[in-house]
Amino acid sequence: MKVTVTITLKPGVLDPQGRAIEHSLLSLGYQDAKEVSTGKLITLDIDEDDENRARQKVAKMCETLLVNTVIEDYDIHCLVADEGDEA
């Protein structure tokens, strides 16, 4: 099963990279760019057919290694392929 983990900074945590990107976009004339924030997207394949068990395994990976839970939040999304798909 293909799983994606979206990692973002918790509200209130300083995001200097996001601020730099926002400043650059504004200086290039993109005045509509507001409150830019950065994050990470991790994709992986899990040898698991059950979505709940896959989520549990990935959550443990996040808590153990992938995410700094002091300053980051994460969201797990499982892509469940339809029967016959070769995704």
Gaussian input, Z-matrix of N, CA and C with variables (Angstrom, degrees):
# hf/3-21g

backbone

0 1
 N
 C     1     B1
 C     2     B2     1     A1
 N     3     B3     2     A2     1     D1
 C     4     B4     3     A3     2     D2
 C     5     B5     4     A4     3     D3
 N     6     B6     5     A5     4     D4
 C     7     B7     6     A6     5     D5
 C     8     B8     7     A7     6     D6
 N     9     B9     8     A8     7     D7
 C    10    B10     9     A9     8     D8
 C    11    B11    10    A10     9     D9
 N    12    B12    11    A11    10    D10
 C    13    B13    12    A12    11    D11
 C    14    B14    13    A13    12    D12
 N    15    B15    14    A14    13    D13
 C    16    B16    15    A15    14    D14
 C    17    B17    16    A16    15    D15
 N    18    B18    17    A17    16    D16
 C    19    B19    18    A18    17    D17
 C    20    B20    19    A19    18    D18
 N    21    B21    20    A20    19    D19
 C    22    B22    21    A21    20    D20
 C    23    B23    22    A22    21    D21
 N    24    B24    23    A23    22    D22
 C    25    B25    24    A24    23    D23
 C    26    B26    25    A25    24    D24
 N    27    B27    26    A26    25    D25
 C    28    B28    27    A27    26    D26
 C    29    B29    28    A28    27    D27
 N    30    B30    29    A29    28    D28
 C    31    B31    30    A30    29    D29
 C    32    B32    31    A31    30    D30
 N    33    B33    32    A32    31    D31
 C    34    B34    33    A33    32    D32
 C    35    B35    34    A34    33    D33
 N    36    B36    35    A35    34    D34
 C    37    B37    36    A36    35    D35
 C    38    B38    37    A37    36    D36
 N    39    B39    38    A38    37    D37
 C    40    B40    39    A39    38    D38
 C    41    B41    40    A40    39    D39
 N    42    B42    41    A41    40    D40
 C    43    B43    42    A42    41    D41
 C    44    B44    43    A43    42    D42
 N    45    B45    44    A44    43    D43
 C    46    B46    45    A45    44    D44
 C    47    B47    46    A46    45    D45
 N    48    B48    47    A47    46    D46
 C    49    B49    48    A48    47    D47
 C    50    B50    49    A49    48    D48
 N    51    B51    50    A50    49    D49
 C    52    B52    51    A51    50    D50
 C    53    B53    52    A52    51    D51
 N    54    B54    53    A53    52    D52
 C    55    B55    54    A54    53    D53
 C    56    B56    55    A55    54    D54
 N    57    B57    56    A56    55    D55
 C    58    B58    57    A57    56    D56
 C    59    B59    58    A58    57    D57
 N    60    B60    59    A59    58    D58
 C    61    B61    60    A60    59    D59
 C    62    B62    61    A61    60    D60
 N    63    B63    62    A62    61    D61
 C    64    B64    63    A63    62    D62
 C    65    B65    64    A64    63    D63
 N    66    B66    65    A65    64    D64
 C    67    B67    66    A66    65    D65
 C    68    B68    67    A67    66    D66
 N    69    B69    68    A68    67    D67
 C    70    B70    69    A69    68    D68
 C    71    B71    70    A70    69    D69
 N    72    B72    71    A71    70    D70
 C    73    B73    72    A72    71    D71
 C    74    B74    73    A73    72    D72
 N    75    B75    74    A74    73    D73
 C    76    B76    75    A75    74    D74
 C    77    B77    76    A76    75    D75
 N    78    B78    77    A77    76    D76
 C    79    B79    78    A78    77    D77
 C    80    B80    79    A79    78    D78
 N    81    B81    80    A80    79    D79
 C    82    B82    81    A81    80    D80
 C    83    B83    82    A82    81    D81
 N    84    B84    83    A83    82    D82
 C    85    B85    84    A84    83    D83
 C    86    B86    85    A85    84    D84
 N    87    B87    86    A86    85    D85
 C    88    B88    87    A87    86    D86
 C    89    B89    88    A88    87    D87
 N    90    B90    89    A89    88    D88
 C    91    B91    90    A90    89    D89
 C    92    B92    91    A91    90    D90
 N    93    B93    92    A92    91    D91
 C    94    B94    93    A93    92    D92
 C    95    B95    94    A94    93    D93
 N    96    B96    95    A95    94    D94
 C    97    B97    96    A96    95    D95
 C    98    B98    97    A97    96    D96
 N    99    B99    98    A98    97    D97
 C   100   B100    99    A99    98    D98
 C   101   B101   100   A100    99    D99
 N   102   B102   101   A101   100   D100
 C   103   B103   102   A102   101   D101
 C   104   B104   103   A103   102   D102
 N   105   B105   104   A104   103   D103
 C   106   B106   105   A105   104   D104
 C   107   B107   106   A106   105   D105
 N   108   B108   107   A107   106   D106
 C   109   B109   108   A108   107   D107
 C   110   B110   109   A109   108   D108
 N   111   B111   110   A110   109   D109
 C   112   B112   111   A111   110   D110
 C   113   B113   112   A112   111   D111
 N   114   B114   113   A113   112   D112
 C   115   B115   114   A114   113   D113
 C   116   B116   115   A115   114   D114
 N   117   B117   116   A116   115   D115
 C   118   B118   117   A117   116   D116
 C   119   B119   118   A118   117   D117
 N   120   B120   119   A119   118   D118
 C   121   B121   120   A120   119   D119
 C   122   B122   121   A121   120   D120
 N   123   B123   122   A122   121   D121
 C   124   B124   123   A123   122   D122
 C   125   B125   124   A124   123   D123
 N   126   B126   125   A125   124   D124
 C   127   B127   126   A126   125   D125
 C   128   B128   127   A127   126   D126
 N   129   B129   128   A128   127   D127
 C   130   B130   129   A129   128   D128
 C   131   B131   130   A130   129   D129
 N   132   B132   131   A131   130   D130
 C   133   B133   132   A132   131   D131
 C   134   B134   133   A133   132   D132
 N   135   B135   134   A134   133   D133
 C   136   B136   135   A135   134   D134
 C   137   B137   136   A136   135   D135
 N   138   B138   137   A137   136   D136
 C   139   B139   138   A138   137   D137
 C   140   B140   139   A139   138   D138
 N   141   B141   140   A140   139   D139
 C   142   B142   141   A141   140   D140
 C   143   B143   142   A142   141   D141
 N   144   B144   143   A143   142   D142
 C   145   B145   144   A144   143   D143
 C   146   B146   145   A145   144   D144
 N   147   B147   146   A146   145   D145
 C   148   B148   147   A147   146   D146
 C   149   B149   148   A148   147   D147
 N   150   B150   149   A149   148   D148
 C   151   B151   150   A150   149   D149
 C   152   B152   151   A151   150   D150
 N   153   B153   152   A152   151   D151
 C   154   B154   153   A153   152   D152
 C   155   B155   154   A154   153   D153
 N   156   B156   155   A155   154   D154
 C   157   B157   156   A156   155   D155
 C   158   B158   157   A157   156   D156
 N   159   B159   158   A158   157   D157
 C   160   B160   159   A159   158   D158
 C   161   B161   160   A160   159   D159
 N   162   B162   161   A161   160   D160
 C   163   B163   162   A162   161   D161
 C   164   B164   163   A163   162   D162
 N   165   B165   164   A164   163   D163
 C   166   B166   165   A165   164   D164
 C   167   B167   166   A166   165   D165
 N   168   B168   167   A167   166   D166
 C   169   B169   168   A168   167   D167
 C   170   B170   169   A169   168   D168
 N   171   B171   170   A170   169   D169
 C   172   B172   171   A171   170   D170
 C   173   B173   172   A172   171   D171
 N   174   B174   173   A173   172   D172
 C   175   B175   174   A174   173   D173
 C   176   B176   175   A175   174   D174
 N   177   B177   176   A176   175   D175
 C   178   B178   177   A177   176   D176
 C   179   B179   178   A178   177   D177
 N   180   B180   179   A179   178   D178
 C   181   B181   180   A180   179   D179
 C   182   B182   181   A181   180   D180
 N   183   B183   182   A182   181   D181
 C   184   B184   183   A183   182   D182
 C   185   B185   184   A184   183   D183
 N   186   B186   185   A185   184   D184
 C   187   B187   186   A186   185   D185
 C   188   B188   187   A187   186   D186
 N   189   B189   188   A188   187   D187
 C   190   B190   189   A189   188   D188
 C   191   B191   190   A190   189   D189
 N   192   B192   191   A191   190   D190
 C   193   B193   192   A192   191   D191
 C   194   B194   193   A193   192   D192
 N   195   B195   194   A194   193   D193
 C   196   B196   195   A195   194   D194
 C   197   B197   196   A196   195   D195
 N   198   B198   197   A197   196   D196
 C   199   B199   198   A198   197   D197
 C   200   B200   199   A199   198   D198
 N   201   B201   200   A200   199   D199
 C   202   B202   201   A201   200   D200
 C   203   B203   202   A202   201   D201
 N   204   B204   203   A203   202   D202
 C   205   B205   204   A204   203   D203
 C   206   B206   205   A205   204   D204
 N   207   B207   206   A206   205   D205
 C   208   B208   207   A207   206   D206
 C   209   B209   208   A208   207   D207
 N   210   B210   209   A209   208   D208
 C   211   B211   210   A210   209   D209
 C   212   B212   211   A211   210   D210
 N   213   B213   212   A212   211   D211
 C   214   B214   213   A213   212   D212
 C   215   B215   214   A214   213   D213
 N   216   B216   215   A215   214   D214
 C   217   B217   216   A216   215   D215
 C   218   B218   217   A217   216   D216
 N   219   B219   218   A218   217   D217
 C   220   B220   219   A219   218   D218
 C   221   B221   220   A220   219   D219
 N   222   B222   221   A221   220   D220
 C   223   B223   222   A222   221   D221
 C   224   B224   223   A223   222   D222
 N   225   B225   224   A224   223   D223
 C   226   B226   225   A225   224   D224
 C   227   B227   226   A226   225   D225
 N   228   B228   227   A227   226   D226
 C   229   B229   228   A228   227   D227
 C   230   B230   229   A229   228   D228
 N   231   B231   230   A230   229   D229
 C   232   B232   231   A231   230   D230
 C   233   B233   232   A232   231   D231
 N   234   B234   233   A233   232   D232
 C   235   B235   234   A234   233   D233
 C   236   B236   235   A235   234   D234
 N   237   B237   236   A236   235   D235
 C   238   B238   237   A237   236   D236
 C   239   B239   238   A238   237   D237
 N   240   B240   239   A239   238   D238
 C   241   B241   240   A240   239   D239
 C   242   B242   241   A241   240   D240
 N   243   B243   242   A242   241   D241
 C   244   B244   243   A243   242   D242
 C   245   B245   244   A244   243   D243
 N   246   B246   245   A245   244   D244
 C   247   B247   246   A246   245   D245
 C   248   B248   247   A247   246   D246
 N   249   B249   248   A248   247   D247
 C   250   B250   249   A249   248   D248
 C   251   B251   250   A250   249   D249
 N   252   B252   251   A251   250   D250
 C   253   B253   252   A252   251   D251
 C   254   B254   253   A253   252   D252
 N   255   B255   254   A254   253   D253
 C   256   B256   255   A255   254   D254
 C   257   B257   256   A256   255   D255
 N   258   B258   257   A257   256   D256
 C   259   B259   258   A258   257   D257
 C   260   B260   259   A259   258   D258

   B1=1.4468
   B2=1.5240
   B3=1.3152
   B4=1.4589
   B5=1.5214
   B6=1.3286
   B7=1.4572
   B8=1.5206
   B9=1.3260
   B10=1.4609
   B11=1.5224
   B12=1.3174
   B13=1.4556
   B14=1.5218
   B15=1.3211
   B16=1.4547
   B17=1.5240
   B18=1.3286
   B19=1.4596
   B20=1.5229
   B21=1.3252
   B22=1.4627
   B23=1.5236
   B24=1.3254
   B25=1.4548
   B26=1.5243
   B27=1.3246
   B28=1.4581
   B29=1.5259
   B30=1.3320
   B31=1.4666
   B32=1.5296
   B33=1.3148
   B34=1.4557
   B35=1.5153
   B36=1.3336
   B37=1.4627
   B38=1.5260
   B39=1.3189
   B40=1.4562
   B41=1.5276
   B42=1.3356
   B43=1.4640
   B44=1.5308
   B45=1.3428
   B46=1.4655
   B47=1.5237
   B48=1.3101
   B49=1.4644
   B50=1.5298
   B51=1.3101
   B52=1.4599
   B53=1.5192
   B54=1.3281
   B55=1.4691
   B56=1.5183
   B57=1.3389
   B58=1.4692
   B59=1.5274
   B60=1.3251
   B61=1.4661
   B62=1.5255
   B63=1.3276
   B64=1.4656
   B65=1.5248
   B66=1.3290
   B67=1.4694
   B68=1.5300
   B69=1.3290
   B70=1.4681
   B71=1.5253
   B72=1.3217
   B73=1.4665
   B74=1.5246
   B75=1.3244
   B76=1.4650
   B77=1.5213
   B78=1.3380
   B79=1.4678
   B80=1.5308
   B81=1.3217
   B82=1.4658
   B83=1.5284
   B84=1.3166
   B85=1.4593
   B86=1.5156
   B87=1.2993
   B88=1.4692
   B89=1.5294
   B90=1.3317
   B91=1.4569
   B92=1.5321
   B93=1.3149
   B94=1.4648
   B95=1.5279
   B96=1.3200
   B97=1.4678
   B98=1.5263
   B99=1.3095
   B100=1.4645
   B101=1.5212
   B102=1.2978
   B103=1.4620
   B104=1.5295
   B105=1.3217
   B106=1.4639
   B107=1.5292
   B108=1.3065
   B109=1.4607
   B110=1.5195
   B111=1.2990
   B112=1.4588
   B113=1.5236
   B114=1.3063
   B115=1.4516
   B116=1.5185
   B117=1.3154
   B118=1.4596
   B119=1.5245
   B120=1.3203
   B121=1.4573
   B122=1.5216
   B123=1.3117
   B124=1.4657
   B125=1.5204
   B126=1.3234
   B127=1.4639
   B128=1.5193
   B129=1.3107
   B130=1.4577
   B131=1.5142
   B132=1.3129
   B133=1.4582
   B134=1.5208
   B135=1.3147
   B136=1.4597
   B137=1.5184
   B138=1.3107
   B139=1.4608
   B140=1.5280
   B141=1.3263
   B142=1.4598
   B143=1.5233
   B144=1.3256
   B145=1.4605
   B146=1.5259
   B147=1.3242
   B148=1.4574
   B149=1.5312
   B150=1.3345
   B151=1.4661
   B152=1.5278
   B153=1.3205
   B154=1.4651
   B155=1.5204
   B156=1.3237
   B157=1.4696
   B158=1.5200
   B159=1.3427
   B160=1.4671
   B161=1.5221
   B162=1.3237
   B163=1.4707
   B164=1.5312
   B165=1.3237
   B166=1.4634
   B167=1.5236
   B168=1.3289
   B169=1.4643
   B170=1.5224
   B171=1.3392
   B172=1.4619
   B173=1.5257
   B174=1.3240
   B175=1.4681
   B176=1.5238
   B177=1.3238
   B178=1.4675
   B179=1.5268
   B180=1.3498
   B181=1.4680
   B182=1.5282
   B183=1.3358
   B184=1.4683
   B185=1.5182
   B186=1.3201
   B187=1.4571
   B188=1.5275
   B189=1.3356
   B190=1.4562
   B191=1.5153
   B192=1.3526
   B193=1.4622
   B194=1.5203
   B195=1.3068
   B196=1.4601
   B197=1.5242
   B198=1.3255
   B199=1.4623
   B200=1.5265
   B201=1.3253
   B202=1.4614
   B203=1.5239
   B204=1.3198
   B205=1.4626
   B206=1.5266
   B207=1.3129
   B208=1.4605
   B209=1.5238
   B210=1.3414
   B211=1.4672
   B212=1.5254
   B213=1.3321
   B214=1.4640
   B215=1.5259
   B216=1.3293
   B217=1.4609
   B218=1.5236
   B219=1.3240
   B220=1.4633
   B221=1.5166
   B222=1.3325
   B223=1.4580
   B224=1.5229
   B225=1.3158
   B226=1.4652
   B227=1.5217
   B228=1.3336
   B229=1.4624
   B230=1.5228
   B231=1.3304
   B232=1.4638
   B233=1.5179
   B234=1.3185
   B235=1.4551
   B236=1.5192
   B237=1.3175
   B238=1.4583
   B239=1.5173
   B240=1.3300
   B241=1.4661
   B242=1.5237
   B243=1.3221
   B244=1.4598
   B245=1.5217
   B246=1.3123
   B247=1.4628
   B248=1.5231
   B249=1.3093
   B250=1.4597
   B251=1.5143
   B252=1.3466
   B253=1.4624
   B254=1.5164
   B255=1.3162
   B256=1.4595
   B257=1.5172
   B258=1.3219
   B259=1.4620
   B260=1.4921
   A1=108.24
   A2=116.09
   A3=121.04
   A4=108.39
   A5=115.13
   A6=121.72
   A7=108.85
   A8=116.16
   A9=120.37
   A10=108.76
   A11=114.78
   A12=121.92
   A13=107.07
   A14=116.46
   A15=121.96
   A16=107.51
   A17=115.50
   A18=121.33
   A19=108.46
   A20=115.88
   A21=121.40
   A22=109.26
   A23=114.84
   A24=119.19
   A25=109.49
   A26=116.10
   A27=120.33
   A28=109.38
   A29=116.62
   A30=119.65
   A31=110.36
   A32=115.47
   A33=120.65
   A34=114.83
   A35=117.59
   A36=120.72
   A37=108.39
   A38=116.55
   A39=122.26
   A40=110.30
   A41=116.34
   A42=122.75
   A43=108.70
   A44=117.75
   A45=119.73
   A46=113.06
   A47=117.97
   A48=120.52
   A49=110.41
   A50=117.13
   A51=120.96
   A52=111.73
   A53=116.40
   A54=120.13
   A55=110.95
   A56=117.42
   A57=120.60
   A58=110.73
   A59=116.61
   A60=120.46
   A61=109.90
   A62=116.63
   A63=120.28
   A64=110.67
   A65=117.03
   A66=121.12
   A67=110.58
   A68=116.98
   A69=120.71
   A70=111.42
   A71=116.81
   A72=120.05
   A73=111.02
   A74=116.23
   A75=119.89
   A76=111.22
   A77=116.72
   A78=119.66
   A79=111.92
   A80=116.66
   A81=121.02
   A82=112.08
   A83=116.47
   A84=119.93
   A85=115.24
   A86=117.81
   A87=120.75
   A88=108.45
   A89=115.64
   A90=121.79
   A91=113.14
   A92=117.47
   A93=120.36
   A94=112.73
   A95=118.43
   A96=121.43
   A97=108.88
   A98=116.78
   A99=122.56
   A100=109.85
   A101=116.23
   A102=123.40
   A103=112.40
   A104=116.51
   A105=122.31
   A106=108.67
   A107=116.20
   A108=120.70
   A109=109.00
   A110=115.06
   A111=120.78
   A112=109.73
   A113=114.84
   A114=120.74
   A115=109.56
   A116=115.21
   A117=121.22
   A118=108.79
   A119=115.15
   A120=121.74
   A121=107.19
   A122=116.21
   A123=121.97
   A124=107.62
   A125=116.74
   A126=121.10
   A127=108.87
   A128=115.90
   A129=119.92
   A130=109.80
   A131=115.13
   A132=122.09
   A133=107.73
   A134=115.48
   A135=122.19
   A136=107.98
   A137=115.92
   A138=121.05
   A139=108.39
   A140=114.69
   A141=121.38
   A142=108.67
   A143=116.74
   A144=121.21
   A145=112.57
   A146=116.97
   A147=121.39
   A148=109.81
   A149=116.55
   A150=120.77
   A151=112.14
   A152=117.70
   A153=120.02
   A154=111.84
   A155=116.50
   A156=119.21
   A157=110.87
   A158=116.79
   A159=120.09
   A160=110.08
   A161=117.00
   A162=121.20
   A163=111.16
   A164=116.30
   A165=120.22
   A166=111.21
   A167=116.36
   A168=120.15
   A169=111.39
   A170=116.13
   A171=120.14
   A172=110.41
   A173=117.69
   A174=120.40
   A175=110.33
   A176=116.69
   A177=120.01
   A178=110.31
   A179=117.15
   A180=120.76
   A181=110.60
   A182=115.28
   A183=120.05
   A184=110.61
   A185=116.63
   A186=121.21
   A187=111.99
   A188=116.44
   A189=121.02
   A190=113.36
   A191=117.35
   A192=119.59
   A193=114.92
   A194=117.80
   A195=121.04
   A196=114.94
   A197=117.54
   A198=121.11
   A199=110.17
   A200=115.50
   A201=120.65
   A202=105.93
   A203=116.59
   A204=121.12
   A205=113.48
   A206=117.95
   A207=120.44
   A208=110.11
   A209=116.82
   A210=120.52
   A211=113.79
   A212=118.08
   A213=120.65
   A214=111.69
   A215=114.96
   A216=123.51
   A217=107.89
   A218=116.71
   A219=119.30
   A220=110.53
   A221=113.64
   A222=121.77
   A223=107.47
   A224=116.29
   A225=122.17
   A226=108.80
   A227=115.52
   A228=120.77
   A229=108.12
   A230=116.46
   A231=121.76
   A232=109.17
   A233=115.70
   A234=121.16
   A235=107.24
   A236=114.89
   A237=120.64
   A238=107.41
   A239=117.02
   A240=121.87
   A241=109.93
   A242=115.59
   A243=120.64
   A244=109.02
   A245=115.34
   A246=119.93
   A247=109.49
   A248=116.78
   A249=121.17
   A250=113.27
   A251=117.81
   A252=120.18
   A253=109.46
   A254=115.01
   A255=119.81
   A256=109.81
   A257=118.12
   A258=122.78
   A259=112.89
   D1=134.03
   D2=178.15
   D3=-84.85
   D4=133.43
   D5=-177.89
   D6=-129.71
   D7=138.91
   D8=172.29
   D9=-117.43
   D10=142.65
   D11=175.77
   D12=-120.05
   D13=121.10
   D14=176.21
   D15=-101.63
   D16=122.23
   D17=-177.27
   D18=-113.16
   D19=126.67
   D20=179.47
   D21=-130.82
   D22=158.08
   D23=175.69
   D24=-72.52
   D25=144.53
   D26=176.79
   D27=-66.82
   D28=153.00
   D29=177.07
   D30=-55.79
   D31=136.82
   D32=178.81
   D33=91.89
   D34=-11.27
   D35=178.52
   D36=-84.21
   D37=129.32
   D38=-178.86
   D39=-60.60
   D40=133.23
   D41=179.65
   D42=-122.72
   D43=80.94
   D44=-177.17
   D45=-62.67
   D46=-34.08
   D47=178.60
   D48=-66.40
   D49=-42.50
   D50=177.02
   D51=-62.58
   D52=-41.14
   D53=178.74
   D54=-65.77
   D55=-39.36
   D56=178.72
   D57=-64.48
   D58=-41.90
   D59=178.32
   D60=-63.82
   D61=-45.15
   D62=179.21
   D63=-59.72
   D64=-44.91
   D65=179.13
   D66=-60.53
   D67=-44.11
   D68=179.88
   D69=-64.38
   D70=-42.47
   D71=178.31
   D72=-61.72
   D73=-43.27
   D74=178.67
   D75=-63.33
   D76=-40.55
   D77=-179.72
   D78=-69.06
   D79=-21.49
   D80=176.75
   D81=-89.18
   D82=3.39
   D83=176.16
   D84=97.37
   D85=3.26
   D86=178.67
   D87=-87.13
   D88=76.79
   D89=-173.98
   D90=-70.03
   D91=-16.48
   D92=-179.28
   D93=-82.33
   D94=-8.25
   D95=-178.93
   D96=-76.59
   D97=115.19
   D98=-178.24
   D99=-132.46
   D100=146.11
   D101=174.06
   D102=49.54
   D103=53.55
   D104=179.03
   D105=-72.18
   D106=134.81
   D107=175.42
   D108=-134.07
   D109=154.35
   D110=-179.89
   D111=-112.10
   D112=164.15
   D113=178.45
   D114=-164.16
   D115=-165.17
   D116=179.42
   D117=-131.53
   D118=149.03
   D119=174.06
   D120=-125.36
   D121=120.79
   D122=179.42
   D123=-114.89
   D124=129.56
   D125=175.57
   D126=-116.49
   D127=142.09
   D128=177.68
   D129=-154.15
   D130=158.25
   D131=174.29
   D132=-103.14
   D133=130.67
   D134=179.30
   D135=-111.74
   D136=132.88
   D137=177.80
   D138=-79.42
   D139=73.33
   D140=-176.44
   D141=-154.95
   D142=134.30
   D143=179.24
   D144=-95.34
   D145=-23.97
   D146=-178.44
   D147=-88.19
   D148=122.23
   D149=-175.49
   D150=-62.17
   D151=-41.06
   D152=-179.41
   D153=-63.83
   D154=-42.59
   D155=178.43
   D156=-67.44
   D157=-37.78
   D158=177.04
   D159=-61.26
   D160=-45.06
   D161=178.42
   D162=-60.38
   D163=-42.60
   D164=179.52
   D165=-62.43
   D166=-43.74
   D167=179.58
   D168=-63.02
   D169=-45.01
   D170=-178.42
   D171=-69.23
   D172=-37.04
   D173=177.13
   D174=-60.60
   D175=-40.08
   D176=178.07
   D177=-65.25
   D178=-39.72
   D179=176.23
   D180=-61.14
   D181=-41.81
   D182=179.96
   D183=-63.32
   D184=-48.04
   D185=-177.66
   D186=-66.65
   D187=-30.46
   D188=-176.60
   D189=-85.71
   D190=-39.77
   D191=-170.51
   D192=-137.72
   D193=-46.48
   D194=-165.57
   D195=-73.75
   D196=-27.86
   D197=-172.00
   D198=-124.33
   D199=136.69
   D200=170.06
   D201=-87.96
   D202=94.36
   D203=-171.18
   D204=-67.91
   D205=-9.50
   D206=176.04
   D207=-71.17
   D208=-39.14
   D209=-175.01
   D210=-120.81
   D211=-5.26
   D212=-175.49
   D213=-124.45
   D214=147.68
   D215=170.11
   D216=-109.10
   D217=160.72
   D218=177.16
   D219=-142.33
   D220=154.90
   D221=178.07
   D222=-132.67
   D223=130.30
   D224=-178.57
   D225=-103.85
   D226=131.20
   D227=177.61
   D228=-127.44
   D229=122.30
   D230=178.16
   D231=-99.14
   D232=130.84
   D233=176.37
   D234=-97.43
   D235=107.22
   D236=-179.70
   D237=-92.89
   D238=113.80
   D239=-179.03
   D240=-74.75
   D241=142.57
   D242=174.56
   D243=-69.62
   D244=155.46
   D245=176.28
   D246=-56.28
   D247=132.62
   D248=179.00
   D249=93.20
   D250=-16.93
   D251=177.04
   D252=-73.98
   D253=149.26
   D254=177.84
   D255=-113.38
   D256=42.01
   D257=-177.74
   D258=-75.49

